[in-house]
Amino acid sequence: MLELKNITKTFNAGTVNEKKALNGLSLTLNDGDFVTVIGGNGAGKSTMLNMIAGVYPVDSGSIVIDGVDVTNLTEHKRAKYLGRVFQDPMMGTASDLWIEENLAIARRRGKSHSLRWAITNSERAEYKKLLSTLDLGLENRLSTKVKLLSGGQRQALTLLMATMNSPKLLLLDEHTAALDPKTAANVLALSDKFIEEEHLTALMVTHNMRDAIAHGNRLIMMNAGNIILDISGEEKKKLTVDDLLKAFAELSGSQFANDRALLN
């Protein structure tokens, strides 16, 4: 479903601020893989997701999604293949629009547009049914502006919007980092539910080692713009945080440098 082949990316090349973010990164995700990504500060985790989404052009290498080479496609032309949830709950929705208007935009994402905009009764009924799966009472608040929702409600709505068209690939970029522990657990449970029910292929960057171990069928660890550890199946299920810290030290030659991950 996803093939990254020898991706390189350097920011501010030739200046004193030069930073090599990705260094020949290669990664393959099979259909239905749910891969969690952990790494120290500046490891290249979010840069990898941004490269897949088309936020930045690659310096070299190629990106293939479900057999389609998207390397040179702009961000908006890749939108029909991807769903994405950001760390900031404010980023995935239009705050001044109603809940049903946000859902309508998400439903029509990547499709050809006509002059018709009005939301039909059948669409409204569909949105109510989808919102009821969140178990947050939002199905009765279709005409509420999104900016009036809590961070957790907004992130759950963003997750629903990102998955409702069954994207080829779901990108979760530390999507629970800004939430309190209880709300984060609820959003993670919804993530598991949508990924399993829609048989989605997903890539989840997280700062929380326990979450990286507990969710998904595969875990990768990044350092200095490359993958240094790739664990799946029964081996992943047996992992502990201490195992990951030890593996990082052995493979990178340094101690893990991400305070949030260690505190969690």
HELIX and SHEET records of a PDB file:
HELIX    1   1 LYS A   45  ALA A   53  1                                   9    
HELIX    2   2 GLU A   75  ARG A   78  1                                   4    
HELIX    3   3 ALA A   79  TYR A   81  5                                   3    
HELIX    4   4 ILE A   99  ARG A  107  1                                   9    
HELIX    5   5 ASN A  121  SER A  132  1                                  12    
HELIX    6   6 LEU A  138  ASN A  140  5                                   3    
HELIX    7   7 VAL A  146  LEU A  148  5                                   3    
HELIX    8   8 GLY A  151  THR A  163  1                                  13    
HELIX    9   9 PRO A  181  GLU A  197  1                                  17    
HELIX   10  10 MET A  209  ALA A  214  1                                   6    
HELIX   11  11 GLY A  233  LYS A  237  1                                   5    
HELIX   12  12 VAL A  241  SER A  252  1                                  12    
HELIX   13  13 ASP A  259  LEU A  263  1                                   5    
SHEET    1   A 4 LYS A  19  LEU A  29  0                                        
SHEET    2   A 4 LEU A   2  PHE A  11 -1                                        
SHEET    3   A 4 SER A  60  ILE A  65 -1                                        
SHEET    4   A 4 VAL A  68  ASP A  69 -1                                        
SHEET    1   B 6 LEU A  82  VAL A  85  0                                        
SHEET    2   B 6 LEU A 169  ASP A 173  1                                        
SHEET    3   B 6 ALA A 202  VAL A 205  1                                        
SHEET    4   B 6 PHE A  34  GLY A  39  1                                        
SHEET    5   B 6 ARG A 218  ASN A 223  1                                        
SHEET    6   B 6 ASN A 226  SER A 232 -1                                        
END                                                                             
